[in-house]
Amino acid sequence: MAIIYIITPEYPPQIGGVSDYTYQVANGLAEAGDDVHVWCPRMRSQEAGGRSKEPEQTSRSERVVVHRELGRIWPSDLRRVGKMLDSFPQPRRLLVQWVPHGFGLRAMNIPFCLWLCSRARKGDVVEIMAHECYLPFKRWAIKQNIAAIAQRSMTIILLRAARRVWVSIPAWETRFRSLTFGRRLSFKWLPVPSNIPVINEPQAIATLRARYGVNGETVLGHFGTYNPHDRRVLRAVLSEILEKNDGQKILLMGRGSDSMRDEFVRDEPLWKDSIYGSGELDSRTLSLHLSACDVMLQPCQDGVSGRRTTVMAALAHGKPIVTTIGCLTESIWSESEAVSLAPCEDTKEIGAAVKGLLSDRKQREHLRVAAHNLYNERFDIDLVITALRTHPQ
């Protein structure tokens, strides 16, 4: 048994990828036998999607204790939390869920990084789980460039405090290592698993398909956040697919999916009975929607990678996936042959890959099996917990 202190910018019922990930890790460690203390900011009502109070259960285990004491993560808050941490026995293992924009002060919280250095000097073992890297520089974008400089400074300080850095994708190691200035530091890849449990209810899935008017047709799905890049790619690819097969059913899932569908149908009213938007769903209903799809279209602006939780959800559900290859894509995606890959901006090739899968049942079955195998072998939450417990400092 060990005691692990997780420091995170968000935790359920706050909504966010880091929140979901931290919940999985905290409870996974607890269920494996460790005591876990989660330190996070106090939640405001709007951060829970309008919910007025926290749900009864923010953990699955009594071994997880949540301390909502980080406040606005200002120096005064950190001094208070430091005194609270000092009341626990040493050695203290601090696992920091790092996203530079997550810790306040306009994504430039240098005092937080200095505080972690002070904790390391006191004997605390600081480990970083790097979900994101620093901002890139952008020509003529003065505010962004100021933040980019500040975030590089934060990273330098952070790496001085850390004994180990876990990275959500290998590309982050390259960028972080350049700021270690020769200091020997352990980096390990720790992919982000799906945060959507797989619900296996065939009758409920069949009922769902019937509700969307599916009568023998294949269903093409997309689960995402509908950022401008994805909207542009989706519009181009879906328009081409529907022009070739007006009986094709398309199911958009996730926050913004209903507005995406409405915009699409406003421009193309003939396809109003072919494309559906689910809106935001709870995890059980979302799992059923994912299971109702025959093929998933998941374009990624900088390429598919191990930090794409929407792709992870499709992979965990054993879905044949068409996604994109780019600058952040790990070699595992092509080596495993578990997904169909196309260049990021080539909507013609993306569309051809989608149409090929929709018409080829044998290839869909091949990718379904390969997706399950890849997820279980490389991305499952149990692998994350094993890594964290096998390599303590």
HULIN-V10615 format. One record per residue. N is the residue number from 1. RES is the residue in one letter. SS is DSSP state (helix for helix, strand for strand, loop for the rest). OMEGA is omega in degrees with one decimal (999 if undefined). D_LAST is the distance of its C-alpha to the last C-alpha in Angstrom with 1 decimal. Layout:
<<N,RES,SS,OMEGA,D_LAST> <N,RES,SS,OMEGA,D_LAST>>
This chain:
<<1,M,loop,176.7,14.1> <2,A,loop,173.2,11.4> <3,I,strand,-178.7,12.3> <4,I,strand,-179.8,11.3> <5,Y,strand,-179.0,13.3> <6,I,strand,177.3,14.7> <7,I,strand,-172.4,16.9> <8,T,loop,177.7,19.6> <9,P,loop,179.9,23.1> <10,E,loop,-179.7,24.7> <11,Y,loop,-177.3,24.6> <12,P,loop,9.3,27.5> <13,P,loop,170.5,30.4> <14,Q,loop,-175.3,29.9> <15,I,loop,177.8,30.7> <16,G,loop,-179.0,28.5> <17,G,helix,179.3,26.2> <18,V,helix,176.6,23.0> <19,S,helix,-179.8,24.4> <20,D,helix,-178.8,24.9> <21,Y,helix,-177.8,21.5> <22,T,helix,176.8,19.7> <23,Y,helix,179.7,22.0> <24,Q,helix,-176.8,21.2> <25,V,helix,-178.8,17.5> <26,A,helix,-178.2,17.7> <27,N,helix,175.8,20.3> <28,G,helix,177.5,18.8> <29,L,helix,-179.7,15.6> <30,A,helix,-179.5,18.1> <31,E,helix,176.3,20.4> <32,A,loop,174.7,17.7> <33,G,loop,-179.7,17.4> <34,D,loop,169.6,14.8> <35,D,strand,-174.2,16.2> <36,V,strand,173.0,16.0> <37,H,strand,-179.5,17.5> <38,V,strand,178.2,18.8> <39,W,strand,-175.4,20.0> <40,C,loop,177.2,22.8> <41,P,loop,173.6,26.3> <42,R,loop,-173.1,29.3> <43,M,loop,170.3,31.2> <44,R,loop,-173.2,34.7> <45,S,helix,-177.5,37.2> <46,Q,helix,179.8,37.7> <47,E,helix,176.8,34.0> <48,A,helix,177.4,34.6> <49,G,loop,178.3,37.4> <50,G,loop,178.4,40.0> <51,R,loop,-172.8,38.9> <52,S,loop,179.4,39.9> <53,K,loop,179.7,37.2> <54,E,loop,173.5,33.9> <55,P,loop,-176.1,34.2> <56,E,loop,-171.8,33.9> <57,Q,loop,172.6,30.7> <58,T,loop,173.4,27.7> <59,S,loop,176.9,25.4> <60,R,loop,-172.9,26.1> <61,S,loop,175.3,24.2> <62,E,loop,179.8,24.7> <63,R,loop,178.1,20.9> <64,V,strand,177.0,20.8> <65,V,strand,-177.0,21.9> <66,V,strand,178.5,23.0> <67,H,strand,178.8,23.5> <68,R,loop,-171.9,26.0> <69,E,loop,-175.3,25.8> <70,L,loop,177.3,24.8> <71,G,loop,177.5,28.5> <72,R,loop,179.2,29.4> <73,I,loop,173.7,26.1> <74,W,loop,-179.2,28.2> <75,P,helix,179.6,27.3> <76,S,helix,176.7,28.9> <77,D,helix,-177.8,27.0> <78,L,helix,177.0,23.7> <79,R,helix,179.3,24.8> <80,R,helix,-179.9,25.7> <81,V,helix,177.9,22.4> <82,G,helix,178.8,20.6> <83,K,helix,178.4,22.8> <84,M,helix,178.1,22.1> <85,L,helix,-178.5,18.3> <86,D,helix,-179.6,19.0> <87,S,loop,177.8,20.7> <88,F,loop,-176.6,17.6> <89,P,loop,172.2,15.8> <90,Q,loop,-2.6,12.8> <91,P,loop,-179.9,9.9> <92,R,loop,179.9,10.2> <93,R,strand,-178.9,7.9> <94,L,strand,179.0,10.5> <95,L,strand,-173.0,11.1> <96,V,strand,175.7,14.2> <97,Q,strand,-166.4,16.9> <98,W,strand,162.5,18.4> <99,V,loop,-171.3,22.1> <100,P,loop,-179.7,23.9> <101,H,loop,-173.5,27.0> <102,G,loop,-170.8,25.4> <103,F,loop,171.8,24.8> <104,G,loop,-177.1,28.4> <105,L,helix,177.0,30.5> <106,R,helix,177.9,31.9> <107,A,helix,-179.4,28.7> <108,M,loop,-174.3,28.3> <109,N,loop,177.1,26.2> <110,I,helix,177.5,25.1> <111,P,helix,178.4,24.8> <112,F,helix,179.9,22.0> <113,C,helix,176.3,19.9> <114,L,helix,177.2,21.0> <115,W,helix,177.4,19.9> <116,L,helix,175.4,16.3> <117,C,helix,179.7,16.6> <118,S,helix,176.3,18.0> <119,R,helix,178.4,15.2> <120,A,helix,178.6,12.7> <121,R,helix,177.6,15.3> <122,K,loop,178.9,15.4> <123,G,loop,176.9,11.9> <124,D,loop,176.8,10.4> <125,V,strand,-176.4,7.1> <126,V,strand,174.1,9.1> <127,E,strand,-178.1,8.8> <128,I,strand,166.8,12.3> <129,M,strand,-173.8,14.2> <130,A,strand,176.6,17.3> <131,H,loop,-178.7,20.3> <132,E,loop,178.3,22.8> <133,C,loop,177.3,23.3> <134,Y,loop,179.0,25.7> <135,L,loop,173.8,29.4> <136,P,loop,171.9,31.6> <137,F,loop,-178.2,34.5> <138,K,loop,-176.2,37.9> <139,R,loop,176.1,41.3> <140,W,loop,178.5,43.2> <141,A,loop,-171.1,40.6> <142,I,helix,-177.8,40.2> <143,K,helix,179.5,38.2> <144,Q,helix,-178.8,35.7> <145,N,helix,174.6,35.4> <146,I,helix,177.9,34.8> <147,A,helix,-180.0,32.0> <148,A,helix,177.2,30.7> <149,I,helix,-179.2,30.6> <150,A,helix,-177.9,28.9> <151,Q,helix,173.4,26.2> <152,R,helix,176.0,25.5> <153,S,helix,176.8,25.2> <154,M,helix,-177.9,22.8> <155,T,helix,178.3,20.6> <156,I,helix,179.7,20.7> <157,I,helix,-179.7,19.7> <158,L,helix,-177.7,16.9> <159,L,helix,173.6,15.5> <160,R,helix,-178.8,15.7> <161,A,helix,-168.6,13.6> <162,A,strand,168.9,10.8> <163,R,strand,178.5,7.8> <164,R,strand,175.3,8.2> <165,V,strand,170.3,11.5> <166,W,strand,-178.1,12.7> <167,V,strand,-179.3,16.5> <168,S,loop,173.7,19.3> <169,I,loop,-178.3,21.4> <170,P,helix,-179.0,21.0> <171,A,helix,-179.6,23.5> <172,W,helix,178.6,21.2> <173,E,helix,-179.7,19.0> <174,T,helix,-177.3,22.2> <175,R,helix,179.8,23.1> <176,F,helix,-175.9,19.8> <177,R,helix,179.6,19.3> <178,S,loop,-179.2,22.8> <179,L,loop,175.3,21.8> <180,T,loop,179.8,18.9> <181,F,loop,174.4,21.9> <182,G,loop,179.2,20.4> <183,R,loop,179.1,17.0> <184,R,loop,-175.5,14.5> <185,L,loop,-178.6,12.0> <186,S,strand,173.8,10.4> <187,F,strand,176.6,12.7> <188,K,strand,178.2,13.1> <189,W,strand,179.0,16.2> <190,L,loop,-175.8,16.0> <191,P,loop,-179.3,19.7> <192,V,loop,-178.1,21.2> <193,P,loop,174.6,23.1> <194,S,loop,175.3,26.6> <195,N,loop,178.9,27.1> <196,I,loop,178.3,30.5> <197,P,loop,179.8,30.7> <198,V,loop,178.6,33.4> <199,I,loop,-176.7,36.5> <200,N,loop,179.6,38.8> <201,E,loop,-175.1,42.2> <202,P,helix,-178.3,44.9> <203,Q,helix,178.4,47.7> <204,A,helix,178.3,46.1> <205,I,helix,178.2,45.3> <206,A,helix,178.2,48.9> <207,T,helix,179.6,50.2> <208,L,helix,178.4,48.1> <209,R,helix,178.9,49.5> <210,A,helix,179.7,53.0> <211,R,helix,178.5,52.5> <212,Y,loop,173.8,51.8> <213,G,loop,-179.9,54.9> <214,V,loop,-179.3,53.3> <215,N,loop,-179.6,56.0> <216,G,loop,179.5,54.9> <217,E,loop,171.7,53.5> <218,T,loop,179.3,50.0> <219,V,strand,174.2,47.6> <220,L,strand,-177.1,45.6> <221,G,strand,170.2,42.8> <222,H,strand,176.7,40.5> <223,F,strand,-177.6,37.7> <224,G,loop,-178.8,36.5> <225,T,loop,173.2,36.8> <226,Y,loop,173.4,40.0> <227,N,loop,-174.9,39.2> <228,P,helix,-180.0,42.0> <229,H,helix,-177.4,40.9> <230,D,helix,177.7,40.5> <231,R,helix,-178.5,43.8> <232,R,helix,179.9,45.6> <233,V,helix,-179.3,44.3> <234,L,helix,179.7,45.0> <235,R,helix,-177.3,48.5> <236,A,helix,-175.8,49.4> <237,V,helix,-177.8,48.1> <238,L,helix,177.7,49.4> <239,S,helix,-179.7,52.8> <240,E,helix,-178.8,53.2> <241,I,helix,-178.6,52.2> <242,L,helix,176.5,54.6> <243,E,helix,-179.4,57.4> <244,K,helix,-176.5,57.2> <245,N,loop,-175.4,56.8> <246,D,loop,175.2,57.9> <247,G,loop,-179.1,57.1> <248,Q,loop,175.8,53.4> <249,K,strand,-178.6,51.3> <250,I,strand,-177.4,48.4> <251,L,strand,177.9,45.9> <252,L,strand,-176.0,43.8> <253,M,strand,176.4,40.9> <254,G,loop,-179.8,38.7> <255,R,loop,-178.7,39.4> <256,G,loop,-177.4,42.3> <257,S,helix,-179.8,43.5> <258,D,helix,177.7,46.8> <259,S,helix,175.8,47.6> <260,M,helix,178.9,46.9> <261,R,helix,-178.9,49.3> <262,D,helix,178.1,51.9> <263,E,helix,-178.4,51.9> <264,F,helix,-177.5,52.2> <265,V,helix,177.5,55.1> <266,R,helix,178.7,56.8> <267,D,helix,-176.7,57.1> <268,E,loop,-173.8,57.8> <269,P,helix,-179.8,59.5> <270,L,helix,-175.1,60.6> <271,W,helix,-176.5,57.1> <272,K,loop,179.3,56.7> <273,D,loop,-178.4,56.7> <274,S,loop,-174.5,54.3> <275,I,strand,-175.2,51.2> <276,Y,strand,174.8,49.4> <277,G,strand,-174.9,46.7> <278,S,loop,-168.6,44.8> <279,G,loop,-179.9,43.4> <280,E,loop,-175.2,40.1> <281,L,loop,170.1,39.3> <282,D,loop,-170.0,37.2> <283,S,helix,-179.8,34.6> <284,R,helix,-178.3,36.9> <285,T,helix,177.3,39.9> <286,L,helix,178.0,38.0> <287,S,helix,178.5,36.8> <288,L,helix,178.1,40.4> <289,H,helix,177.3,41.5> <290,L,helix,-179.6,39.0> <291,S,helix,-179.5,40.2> <292,A,loop,-177.6,43.8> <293,C,loop,177.6,43.3> <294,D,loop,179.2,44.2> <295,V,strand,176.7,42.6> <296,M,strand,174.9,40.1> <297,L,strand,-173.8,40.6> <298,Q,strand,177.4,37.4> <299,P,loop,178.7,37.9> <300,C,loop,-172.0,35.0> <301,Q,loop,179.6,35.9> <302,D,loop,178.0,33.3> <303,G,loop,178.0,33.0> <304,V,loop,178.9,31.2> <305,S,loop,-176.2,27.4> <306,G,loop,178.1,24.4> <307,R,loop,-178.0,24.4> <308,R,loop,-174.6,28.0> <309,T,helix,177.1,27.9> <310,T,helix,176.0,31.7> <311,V,helix,178.2,31.5> <312,M,helix,179.5,28.7> <313,A,helix,178.1,31.1> <314,A,helix,-179.9,33.9> <315,L,helix,-179.6,31.9> <316,A,helix,179.0,30.7> <317,H,loop,177.6,34.4> <318,G,loop,-178.0,35.4> <319,K,loop,168.4,37.6> <320,P,strand,-171.2,39.2> <321,I,strand,166.6,37.9> <322,V,strand,-180.0,39.5> <323,T,strand,-171.5,37.1> <324,T,strand,179.3,36.9> <325,I,strand,-177.5,35.2> <326,G,loop,-171.8,34.3> <327,C,loop,-178.4,32.1> <328,L,loop,-176.3,28.8> <329,T,loop,177.6,29.5> <330,E,loop,-178.1,27.2> <331,S,loop,-176.8,29.0> <332,I,helix,-176.2,28.0> <333,W,helix,177.3,30.8> <334,S,helix,-178.4,33.5> <335,E,helix,-176.8,32.2> <336,S,helix,-175.9,32.0> <337,E,loop,-178.4,35.4> <338,A,loop,177.8,34.4> <339,V,loop,173.8,35.9> <340,S,strand,-173.3,39.0> <341,L,strand,174.5,38.2> <342,A,strand,178.4,40.6> <343,P,strand,-172.6,40.4> <344,C,loop,-171.7,39.3> <345,E,loop,-176.7,42.7> <346,D,loop,-175.6,45.0> <347,T,helix,177.6,46.4> <348,K,helix,-179.8,49.1> <349,E,helix,176.2,46.6> <350,I,helix,179.2,44.4> <351,G,helix,179.1,47.6> <352,A,helix,179.0,48.7> <353,A,helix,178.7,45.4> <354,V,helix,-179.2,45.8> <355,K,helix,178.6,49.4> <356,G,helix,179.7,48.6> <357,L,helix,-179.1,46.2> <358,L,helix,-177.1,48.4> <359,S,loop,-173.8,51.2> <360,D,loop,-177.4,49.4> <361,R,helix,-178.8,48.4> <362,K,helix,178.8,47.2> <363,Q,helix,176.4,44.8> <364,R,helix,179.3,43.5> <365,E,helix,177.7,42.8> <366,H,helix,-178.9,41.0> <367,L,helix,178.2,38.7> <368,R,helix,179.9,38.2> <369,V,helix,-179.0,36.9> <370,A,helix,178.8,34.8> <371,A,helix,176.9,33.3> <372,H,helix,-177.2,32.3> <373,N,helix,-179.2,30.8> <374,L,helix,-178.7,28.8> <375,Y,helix,-177.8,27.3> <376,N,helix,-176.9,26.4> <377,E,helix,-171.8,24.9> <378,R,helix,-169.5,22.9> <379,F,helix,-175.0,22.8> <380,D,loop,-177.6,22.9> <381,I,helix,179.0,20.6> <382,D,helix,177.3,19.6> <383,L,helix,177.6,18.0> <384,V,helix,-179.0,15.9> <385,I,helix,178.8,14.8> <386,T,helix,179.8,14.1> <387,A,helix,-178.5,11.9> <388,L,helix,-177.9,9.8> <389,R,helix,-178.4,9.8> <390,T,helix,-174.6,9.6> <391,H,loop,176.0,6.5> <392,P,loop,178.2,3.8> <393,Q,loop,999,0.0>>
